């Protein structure tokens, strides 16, 4: 009996599909040698199920990706459209206002650490050639490239090093926008003729919606199959965890964030954080305040207002930077000592994984793992529901 290797079986399968005018898988390397308009060059498609800020439509040898909400407060006119054309096939007509980009792209520069786990999960770190800053990445695969001198640093905002980007010739630069041209990177790069993708995972109100932007990244590499499979598994895990808290009789009250220069920004109930806390089986302090109820963004409050409405919360997640101990947190404002979570030893910070330069992995890999963050929160808030879970992104903030 003749045994065929997995590689040989795959080659034969591709030849079989090619013989009937079809393609078995998306091409993640190289270009099409002979274009056939009858062929669907993206047989492995993805669906967008939770994210509201982008969408994709397939059309044979190209796909149209639309970013509908590139930043908070964006209008329809602020959106971006990308026509991703399979390399080796002709660019379609009728997209004068869109960027036309050949895929799969072979190199990428990222302007946020939240995009790095996309590349790690999809096995595409080898395509990474640059970052906005080399300081804050946590992923071991990325740190290895930094230490080997394989990545360039281009800076951020409107002062980005355009010449360095041009010299690097990236297939795509992935960045984010604020809608304020004098602060944003993408207008400068687009003016220089550099292909730029503006991602807006941070605008999403659903934790799974934010994580689903991994699919946005995947579209530029024709890696739809991998992204669909990975995200589906994580979405299922998240939904299963949320189901654990769906029928709880009592919900603890959570105080979120901490004061900055006398102002305390609290998340509205319809924000990303509001959804996350709800799915963890808790409620936000001051959630009944008219300024927060049903709000989709964070709202500034005076310290005194938060003290009056949140000092008796059951748990506190301050999200404080540069604090090693509870005393470090109390040193920021002595009034914190009067909060019930401090007195009851129920303060947890999201800095369990921080690199030597202060880069917090909660905002890096955590951006793609809302299921793990949710498990952390459920374990803290309802330890009987997940007794064996070990905290990943959060740590109990105590004194030695």
Secondary structure, DSSP 8 states (H G I E B T S, - for coil): -----HHHHHHHHHHHHHHTT--SS---SS--SS--TTS-S--S----SS-SSEEEEEETTEEEEEES--STT--GGG-EEEEEEETTS---SS-TTSEEEEES-S-EEESSGGGHHHHHHTT-GGGEEEES-SSS---HHHHHHHHTT--EE---GGG--HHHHHHHT-SEEEE---S-TTT-SHHHHHHTT--EEE--GGG-SSHHHHHTTHHHHHHTTT-HHHHHHHHHHHHHHHHHHHHHTTT-S--EEEEES-EETTEEEEE-TTSHHHHHHHHTTEEETTTTSTTTTT-SSEEEEEHHHHHHHHTT-SEEE---SS-SSHHHHHHH-GGGGGSHHHHTT-BEES-SSB-TT--BGGGTGGGG-HHHHHHHHHHHH-TTTSTT---SS-EE----
